[in-house]
Amino acid sequence: MDSKQIFDRVESIRIKKGLSVYAMSDKAGISHNTYGLWKTRGTLPTVDTLEAICDVLEIPFVYLFTDVDENRLDAEQLELLSLWKNLTPERKKLIFLTLKEMQK
């Protein structure tokens, strides 16, 4: 996914949730100008900013970068995505290794 696709996904969710750009930006701790520049310059915000936006929109971070449809995920899958978000990179790596071993 490119920057425009991710921006469009955020916009779609923001509108669906009834949030103005100002309200979402304020809750995410970014200026609405920064949010607007994302679209006009075609650059991605930092991971921290994207995570803050996801928190405000109440969506899993991975939802921005994949074709995951949160309406198709069951409660257990959504919980796993939510838990994943809070793991350190080291713990994520350990989980990947564990899952790969379990697939053998």
N, CA, C and O atoms as a GROMACS GRO file, in nm:
protein
  416
    1MET      N    1   0.084  -0.118   0.000
    1MET     CA    2   0.000   0.000   0.000
    1MET      C    3   0.088   0.125   0.000
    1MET      O    4   0.192   0.130   0.067
    2ASP      N    5   0.046   0.222  -0.075
    2ASP     CA    6   0.121   0.347  -0.076
    2ASP      C    7   0.055   0.449   0.018
    2ASP      O    8  -0.050   0.423   0.078
    3SER      N    9   0.120   0.564   0.030
    3SER     CA   10   0.074   0.668   0.122
    3SER      C   11  -0.069   0.712   0.094
    3SER      O   12  -0.148   0.731   0.186
    4LYS      N   13  -0.103   0.727  -0.034
    4LYS     CA   14  -0.238   0.771  -0.069
    4LYS      C   15  -0.343   0.668  -0.028
    4LYS      O   16  -0.449   0.704   0.023
    5GLN      N   17  -0.315   0.541  -0.049
    5GLN     CA   18  -0.410   0.436  -0.012
    5GLN      C   19  -0.432   0.434   0.139
    5GLN      O   20  -0.545   0.417   0.186
    6ILE      N   21  -0.324   0.451   0.214
    6ILE     CA   22  -0.336   0.450   0.360
    6ILE      C   23  -0.413   0.574   0.406
    6ILE      O   24  -0.500   0.565   0.493
    7PHE      N   25  -0.382   0.690   0.346
    7PHE     CA   26  -0.455   0.812   0.379
    7PHE      C   27  -0.604   0.794   0.349
    7PHE      O   28  -0.688   0.830   0.431
    8ASP      N   29  -0.635   0.738   0.231
    8ASP     CA   30  -0.775   0.718   0.193
    8ASP      C   31  -0.846   0.626   0.291
    8ASP      O   32  -0.963   0.646   0.322
    9ARG      N   33  -0.775   0.524   0.340
    9ARG     CA   34  -0.835   0.433   0.437
    9ARG      C   35  -0.864   0.505   0.568
    9ARG      O   36  -0.972   0.488   0.626
   10VAL      N   37  -0.770   0.586   0.614
   10VAL     CA   38  -0.790   0.664   0.736
   10VAL      C   39  -0.907   0.759   0.718
   10VAL      O   40  -0.993   0.770   0.805
   11GLU      N   41  -0.910   0.828   0.605
   11GLU     CA   42  -1.019   0.922   0.577
   11GLU      C   43  -1.155   0.852   0.578
   11GLU      O   44  -1.251   0.903   0.636
   12SER      N   45  -1.162   0.738   0.516
   12SER     CA   46  -1.287   0.664   0.510
   12SER      C   47  -1.336   0.627   0.650
   12SER      O   48  -1.454   0.643   0.682
   13ILE      N   49  -1.245   0.579   0.732
   13ILE     CA   50  -1.281   0.540   0.869
   13ILE      C   51  -1.317   0.663   0.952
   13ILE      O   52  -1.413   0.661   1.029
   14ARG      N   53  -1.239   0.769   0.936
   14ARG     CA   54  -1.265   0.893   1.010
   14ARG      C   55  -1.406   0.945   0.980
   14ARG      O   56  -1.480   0.981   1.071
   15ILE      N   57  -1.440   0.947   0.854
   15ILE     CA   58  -1.571   0.995   0.813
   15ILE      C   59  -1.681   0.902   0.865
   15ILE      O   60  -1.784   0.948   0.915
   16LYS      N   61  -1.658   0.772   0.853
   16LYS     CA   62  -1.756   0.673   0.902
   16LYS      C   63  -1.782   0.690   1.051
   16LYS      O   64  -1.893   0.668   1.098
   17LYS      N   65  -1.678   0.727   1.125
   17LYS     CA   66  -1.691   0.744   1.270
   17LYS      C   67  -1.744   0.882   1.307
   17LYS      O   68  -1.768   0.911   1.424
   18GLY      N   69  -1.763   0.968   1.208
   18GLY     CA   70  -1.819   1.100   1.232
   18GLY      C   71  -1.724   1.199   1.296
   18GLY      O   72  -1.767   1.292   1.364
   19LEU      N   73  -1.594   1.179   1.275
   19LEU     CA   74  -1.494   1.269   1.332
   19LEU      C   75  -1.450   1.372   1.229
   19LEU      O   76  -1.429   1.339   1.113
   20SER      N   77  -1.437   1.495   1.272
   20SER     CA   78  -1.380   1.596   1.183
   20SER      C   79  -1.228   1.577   1.182
   20SER      O   80  -1.172   1.511   1.269
   21VAL      N   81  -1.163   1.635   1.082
   21VAL     CA   82  -1.017   1.630   1.076
   21VAL      C   83  -0.960   1.692   1.203
   21VAL      O   84  -0.866   1.638   1.262
   22TYR      N   85  -1.016   1.804   1.243
   22TYR     CA   86  -0.966   1.872   1.363
   22TYR      C   87  -0.981   1.783   1.487
   22TYR      O   88  -0.887   1.771   1.565
   23ALA      N   89  -1.097   1.722   1.505
   23ALA     CA   90  -1.120   1.638   1.624
   23ALA      C   91  -1.025   1.518   1.626
   23ALA      O   92  -0.966   1.487   1.729
   24MET      N   93  -1.011   1.450   1.511
   24MET     CA   94  -0.923   1.334   1.506
   24MET      C   95  -0.779   1.375   1.531
   24MET      O   96  -0.708   1.310   1.608
   25SER      N   97  -0.736   1.482   1.466
   25SER     CA   98  -0.598   1.530   1.482
   25SER      C   99  -0.571   1.568   1.627
   25SER      O  100  -0.467   1.533   1.683
   26ASP      N  101  -0.664   1.639   1.687
   26ASP     CA  102  -0.649   1.682   1.825
   26ASP      C  103  -0.636   1.562   1.919
   26ASP      O  104  -0.548   1.559   2.005
   27LYS      N  105  -0.723   1.464   1.902
   27LYS     CA  106  -0.719   1.345   1.987
   27LYS      C  107  -0.592   1.262   1.964
   27LYS      O  108  -0.544   1.196   2.056
   28ALA      N  109  -0.539   1.267   1.841
   28ALA     CA  110  -0.417   1.191   1.809
   28ALA      C  111  -0.291   1.268   1.847
   28ALA      O  112  -0.180   1.213   1.842
   29GLY      N  113  -0.307   1.395   1.886
   29GLY     CA  114  -0.192   1.473   1.927
   29GLY      C  115  -0.110   1.529   1.811
   29GLY      O  116   0.009   1.553   1.825
   30ILE      N  117  -0.175   1.549   1.696
   30ILE     CA  118  -0.106   1.608   1.581
   30ILE      C  119  -0.186   1.729   1.534
   30ILE      O  120  -0.305   1.741   1.564
   31SER      N  121  -0.120   1.817   1.460
   31SER     CA  122  -0.193   1.932   1.409
   31SER      C  123  -0.273   1.891   1.286
   31SER      O  124  -0.233   1.800   1.213
   32HIS      N  125  -0.385   1.958   1.262
   32HIS     CA  126  -0.464   1.923   1.144
   32HIS      C  127  -0.388   1.961   1.017
   32HIS      O  128  -0.413   1.903   0.911
   33ASN      N  129  -0.295   2.057   1.028
   33ASN     CA  130  -0.212   2.091   0.913
   33ASN      C  131  -0.119   1.975   0.876
   33ASN      O  132  -0.098   1.945   0.759
   34THR      N  133  -0.063   1.910   0.977
   34THR     CA  134   0.022   1.793   0.954
   34THR      C  135  -0.056   1.684   0.883
   34THR      O  136  -0.008   1.621   0.790
   35TYR      N  137  -0.178   1.665   0.928
   35TYR     CA  138  -0.264   1.564   0.866
   35TYR      C  139  -0.291   1.600   0.720
   35TYR      O  140  -0.286   1.513   0.633
   36GLY      N  141  -0.318   1.725   0.694
   36GLY     CA  142  -0.344   1.769   0.557
   36GLY      C  143  -0.222   1.755   0.468
   36GLY      O  144  -0.235   1.722   0.350
   37LEU      N  145  -0.104   1.781   0.523
   37LEU     CA  146   0.019   1.768   0.445
   37LEU      C  147   0.046   1.624   0.405
   37LEU      O  148   0.108   1.598   0.302
   38TRP      N  149   0.000   1.531   0.486
   38TRP     CA  150   0.016   1.390   0.453
   38TRP      C  151  -0.043   1.364   0.314
   38TRP      O  152   0.018   1.295   0.233
   39LYS      N  153  -0.160   1.419   0.289
   39LYS     CA  154  -0.225   1.398   0.160
   39LYS      C  155  -0.155   1.475   0.048
   39LYS      O  156  -0.126   1.420  -0.058
   40THR      N  157  -0.128   1.602   0.072
   40THR     CA  158  -0.074   1.684  -0.037
   40THR      C  159   0.070   1.648  -0.072
   40THR      O  160   0.109   1.658  -0.188
   41ARG      N  161   0.149   1.608   0.026
   41ARG     CA  162   0.289   1.573  -0.002
   41ARG      C  163   0.308   1.425  -0.033
   41ARG      O  164   0.411   1.385  -0.088
   42GLY      N  165   0.210   1.344   0.001
   42GLY     CA  166   0.220   1.201  -0.026
   42GLY      C  167   0.322   1.129   0.059
   42GLY      O  168   0.380   1.028   0.016
   43THR      N  169   0.346   1.180   0.179
   43THR     CA  170   0.439   1.114   0.270
   43THR      C  171   0.363   1.050   0.385
   43THR      O  172   0.252   1.093   0.418
   44LEU      N  173   0.422   0.949   0.443
   44LEU     CA  174   0.360   0.883   0.557
   44LEU      C  175   0.402   0.948   0.688
   44LEU      O  176   0.518   0.987   0.703
   45PRO      N  177   0.311   0.960   0.782
   45PRO     CA  178   0.349   1.006   0.916
   45PRO      C  179   0.436   0.900   0.984
   45PRO      O  180   0.452   0.789   0.934
   46THR      N  181   0.492   0.936   1.097
   46THR     CA  182   0.573   0.840   1.173
   46THR      C  183   0.485   0.726   1.224
   46THR      O  184   0.362   0.738   1.227
   47VAL      N  185   0.548   0.618   1.263
   47VAL     CA  186   0.475   0.504   1.319
   47VAL      C  187   0.399   0.548   1.444
   47VAL      O  188   0.284   0.508   1.463
   48ASP      N  189   0.462   0.629   1.527
   48ASP     CA  190   0.394   0.676   1.649
   48ASP      C  191   0.267   0.754   1.615
   48ASP      O  192   0.165   0.739   1.682
   49THR      N  193   0.275   0.838   1.512
   49THR     CA  194   0.158   0.916   1.470
   49THR      C  195   0.050   0.824   1.416
   49THR      O  196  -0.068   0.840   1.448
   50LEU      N  197   0.090   0.727   1.334
   50LEU     CA  198  -0.009   0.633   1.280
   50LEU      C  199  -0.075   0.552   1.391
   50LEU      O  200  -0.195   0.526   1.387
   51GLU      N  201   0.004   0.511   1.490
   51GLU     CA  202  -0.054   0.437   1.604
   51GLU      C  203  -0.152   0.524   1.681
   51GLU      O  204  -0.256   0.476   1.725
   52ALA      N  205  -0.119   0.652   1.697
   52ALA     CA  206  -0.210   0.743   1.768
   52ALA      C  207  -0.340   0.760   1.690
   52ALA      O  208  -0.448   0.764   1.748
   53ILE      N  209  -0.329   0.769   1.558
   53ILE     CA  210  -0.449   0.780   1.474
   53ILE      C  211  -0.532   0.653   1.486
   53ILE      O  212  -0.655   0.660   1.496
   54CYS      N  213  -0.466   0.538   1.484
   54CYS     CA  214  -0.538   0.411   1.498
   54CYS      C  215  -0.609   0.403   1.633
   54CYS      O  216  -0.722   0.354   1.641
   55ASP      N  217  -0.545   0.451   1.738
   55ASP     CA  218  -0.608   0.452   1.870
   55ASP      C  219  -0.734   0.537   1.869
   55ASP      O  220  -0.838   0.497   1.922
   56VAL      N  221  -0.726   0.654   1.807
   56VAL     CA  222  -0.842   0.743   1.800
   56VAL      C  223  -0.954   0.679   1.718
   56VAL      O  224  -1.071   0.688   1.754
   57LEU      N  225  -0.916   0.614   1.608
   57LEU     CA  226  -1.016   0.552   1.521
   57LEU      C  227  -1.062   0.415   1.572
   57LEU      O  228  -1.155   0.355   1.517
   58GLU      N  229  -0.995   0.367   1.677
   58GLU     CA  230  -1.027   0.237   1.737
   58GLU      C  231  -1.016   0.125   1.636
   58GLU      O  232  -1.106   0.042   1.621
   59ILE      N  233  -0.901   0.123   1.564
   59ILE     CA  234  -0.874   0.016   1.467
   59ILE      C  235  -0.735  -0.040   1.495
   59ILE      O  236  -0.649   0.030   1.548
   60PRO      N  237  -0.713  -0.166   1.460
   60PRO     CA  238  -0.579  -0.223   1.475
   60PRO      C  239  -0.483  -0.156   1.377
   60PRO      O  240  -0.521  -0.124   1.265
   61PHE      N  241  -0.360  -0.136   1.418
   61PHE     CA  242  -0.257  -0.073   1.335
   61PHE      C  243  -0.241  -0.146   1.202
   61PHE      O  244  -0.229  -0.082   1.097
   62VAL      N  245  -0.242  -0.277   1.207
   62VAL     CA  246  -0.221  -0.357   1.086
   62VAL      C  247  -0.329  -0.329   0.981
   62VAL      O  248  -0.306  -0.349   0.862
   63TYR      N  249  -0.443  -0.284   1.023
   63TYR     CA  250  -0.554  -0.256   0.932
   63TYR      C  251  -0.517  -0.150   0.828
   63TYR      O  252  -0.572  -0.150   0.718
   64LEU      N  253  -0.424  -0.061   0.861
   64LEU     CA  254  -0.384   0.042   0.766
   64LEU      C  255  -0.299  -0.013   0.650
   64LEU      O  256  -0.297   0.045   0.542
   65PHE      N  257  -0.231  -0.124   0.674
   65PHE     CA  258  -0.133  -0.172   0.577
   65PHE      C  259  -0.170  -0.302   0.508
   65PHE      O  260  -0.096  -0.350   0.422
   66THR      N  261  -0.280  -0.358   0.544
   66THR     CA  262  -0.320  -0.485   0.483
   66THR      C  263  -0.465  -0.476   0.438
   66THR      O  264  -0.535  -0.378   0.463
   67ASP      N  265  -0.506  -0.579   0.372
   67ASP     CA  266  -0.645  -0.585   0.329
   67ASP      C  267  -0.733  -0.654   0.432
   67ASP      O  268  -0.835  -0.714   0.399
   68VAL      N  269  -0.692  -0.645   0.557
   68VAL     CA  270  -0.770  -0.702   0.667
   68VAL      C  271  -0.900  -0.625   0.678
   68VAL      O  272  -0.902  -0.502   0.685
   69ASP      N  273  -1.008  -0.698   0.679
   69ASP     CA  274  -1.139  -0.637   0.697
   69ASP      C  275  -1.182  -0.665   0.840
   69ASP      O  276  -1.218  -0.777   0.874
   70GLU      N  277  -1.177  -0.562   0.924
   70GLU     CA  278  -1.207  -0.586   1.066
   70GLU      C  279  -1.349  -0.636   1.087
   70GLU      O  280  -1.379  -0.692   1.192
   71ASN      N  281  -1.437  -0.615   0.990
   71ASN     CA  282  -1.572  -0.667   1.003
   71ASN      C  283  -1.578  -0.818   0.981
   71ASN      O  284  -1.676  -0.882   1.017
   72ARG      N  285  -1.473  -0.874   0.923
   72ARG     CA  286  -1.468  -1.018   0.899
   72ARG      C  287  -1.389  -1.092   1.007
   72ARG      O  288  -1.392  -1.215   1.012
   73LEU      N  289  -1.321  -1.019   1.092
   73LEU     CA  290  -1.243  -1.082   1.197
   73LEU      C  291  -1.332  -1.112   1.317
   73LEU      O  292  -1.422  -1.035   1.351
   74ASP      N  293  -1.305  -1.227   1.379
   74ASP     CA  294  -1.382  -1.257   1.498
   74ASP      C  295  -1.317  -1.187   1.619
   74ASP      O  296  -1.211  -1.127   1.606
   75ALA      N  297  -1.380  -1.195   1.731
   75ALA     CA  298  -1.334  -1.124   1.851
   75ALA      C  299  -1.194  -1.168   1.892
   75ALA      O  300  -1.114  -1.085   1.935
   76GLU      N  301  -1.165  -1.296   1.880
   76GLU     CA  302  -1.033  -1.347   1.918
   76GLU      C  303  -0.923  -1.290   1.828
   76GLU      O  304  -0.816  -1.255   1.876
   77GLN      N  305  -0.949  -1.280   1.699
   77GLN     CA  306  -0.851  -1.225   1.606
   77GLN      C  307  -0.829  -1.076   1.632
   77GLN      O  308  -0.716  -1.028   1.628
   78LEU      N  309  -0.935  -1.004   1.658
   78LEU     CA  310  -0.921  -0.861   1.690
   78LEU      C  311  -0.841  -0.841   1.819
   78LEU      O  312  -0.761  -0.749   1.830
   79GLU      N  313  -0.865  -0.929   1.916
   79GLU     CA  314  -0.792  -0.919   2.041
   79GLU      C  315  -0.643  -0.946   2.018
   79GLU      O  316  -0.558  -0.879   2.076
   80LEU      N  317  -0.611  -1.045   1.934
   80LEU     CA  318  -0.471  -1.074   1.904
   80LEU      C  319  -0.403  -0.954   1.838
   80LEU      O  320  -0.289  -0.921   1.872
   81LEU      N  321  -0.472  -0.889   1.746
   81LEU     CA  322  -0.414  -0.771   1.681
   81LEU      C  323  -0.393  -0.659   1.782
   81LEU      O  324  -0.292  -0.588   1.776
   82SER      N  325  -0.486  -0.643   1.871
   82SER     CA  326  -0.475  -0.541   1.973
   82SER      C  327  -0.356  -0.569   2.066
   82SER      O  328  -0.281  -0.478   2.101
   83LEU      N  329  -0.341  -0.693   2.107
   83LEU     CA  330  -0.230  -0.730   2.195
   83LEU      C  331  -0.097  -0.715   2.122
   83LEU      O  332   0.002  -0.670   2.182
   84TRP      N  333  -0.093  -0.750   1.996
   84TRP     CA  334   0.028  -0.742   1.914
   84TRP      C  335   0.083  -0.600   1.914
   84TRP      O  336   0.204  -0.579   1.921
   85LYS      N  337  -0.006  -0.504   1.904
   85LYS     CA  338   0.032  -0.364   1.894
   85LYS      C  339   0.119  -0.318   2.011
   85LYS      O  340   0.205  -0.231   1.994
   86ASN      N  341   0.098  -0.376   2.127
   86ASN     CA  342   0.168  -0.331   2.247
   86ASN      C  343   0.296  -0.408   2.277
   86ASN      O  344   0.362  -0.382   2.378
   87LEU      N  345   0.332  -0.502   2.190
   87LEU     CA  346   0.454  -0.581   2.212
   87LEU      C  347   0.578  -0.507   2.166
   87LEU      O  348   0.574  -0.425   2.074
   88THR      N  349   0.688  -0.537   2.232
   88THR     CA  350   0.817  -0.482   2.188
   88THR      C  351   0.861  -0.558   2.063
   88THR      O  352   0.813  -0.668   2.038
   89PRO      N  353   0.951  -0.500   1.984
   89PRO     CA  354   1.001  -0.571   1.865
   89PRO      C  355   1.063  -0.707   1.899
   89PRO      O  356   1.050  -0.803   1.823
   90GLU      N  357   1.130  -0.714   2.013
   90GLU     CA  358   1.192  -0.841   2.055
   90GLU      C  359   1.085  -0.948   2.080
   90GLU      O  360   1.101  -1.064   2.040
   91ARG      N  361   0.978  -0.909   2.146
   91ARG     CA  362   0.870  -1.006   2.175
   91ARG      C  363   0.797  -1.047   2.048
   91ARG      O  364   0.756  -1.162   2.034
   92LYS      N  365   0.780  -0.953   1.957
   92LYS     CA  366   0.718  -0.987   1.828
   92LYS      C  367   0.802  -1.091   1.756
   92LYS      O  368   0.748  -1.186   1.699
   93LYS      N  369   0.933  -1.072   1.757
   93LYS     CA  370   1.023  -1.168   1.693
   93LYS      C  371   1.012  -1.306   1.757
   93LYS      O  372   1.008  -1.407   1.687
   94LEU      N  373   1.006  -1.310   1.889
   94LEU     CA  374   0.991  -1.438   1.960
   94LEU      C  375   0.860  -1.508   1.922
   94LEU      O  376   0.856  -1.630   1.904
   95ILE      N  377   0.754  -1.430   1.911
   95ILE     CA  378   0.626  -1.489   1.874
   95ILE      C  379   0.631  -1.545   1.732
   95ILE      O  380   0.580  -1.654   1.707
   96PHE      N  381   0.693  -1.470   1.640
   96PHE     CA  382   0.707  -1.520   1.504
   96PHE      C  383   0.784  -1.652   1.502
   96PHE      O  384   0.743  -1.748   1.435
   97LEU      N  385   0.894  -1.657   1.574
   97LEU     CA  386   0.973  -1.779   1.579
   97LEU      C  387   0.893  -1.895   1.636
   97LEU      O  388   0.900  -2.007   1.586
   98THR      N  389   0.818  -1.868   1.741
   98THR     CA  390   0.735  -1.970   1.804
   98THR      C  391   0.629  -2.021   1.706
   98THR      O  392   0.609  -2.142   1.693
   99LEU      N  393   0.562  -1.929   1.638
   99LEU     CA  394   0.459  -1.970   1.540
   99LEU      C  395   0.517  -2.050   1.425
   99LEU      O  396   0.456  -2.146   1.379
  100LYS      N  397   0.634  -2.012   1.380
  100LYS     CA  398   0.699  -2.087   1.272
  100LYS      C  399   0.734  -2.229   1.317
  100LYS      O  400   0.717  -2.324   1.241
  101GLU      N  401   0.781  -2.241   1.439
  101GLU     CA  402   0.809  -2.374   1.493
  101GLU      C  403   0.684  -2.458   1.508
  101GLU      O  404   0.687  -2.579   1.485
  102MET      N  405   0.576  -2.394   1.545
  102MET     CA  406   0.451  -2.468   1.564
  102MET      C  407   0.394  -2.516   1.430
  102MET      O  408   0.317  -2.612   1.427
  103GLN      N  409   0.432  -2.453   1.322
  103GLN     CA  410   0.382  -2.492   1.189
  103GLN      C  411   0.452  -2.616   1.136
  103GLN      O  412   0.406  -2.677   1.039
  104LYS      N  413   0.564  -2.655   1.196
  104LYS     CA  414   0.640  -2.772   1.148
  104LYS      C  415   0.574  -2.901   1.186
  104LYS      O  416   0.625  -3.008   1.153
   0.00000   0.00000   0.00000
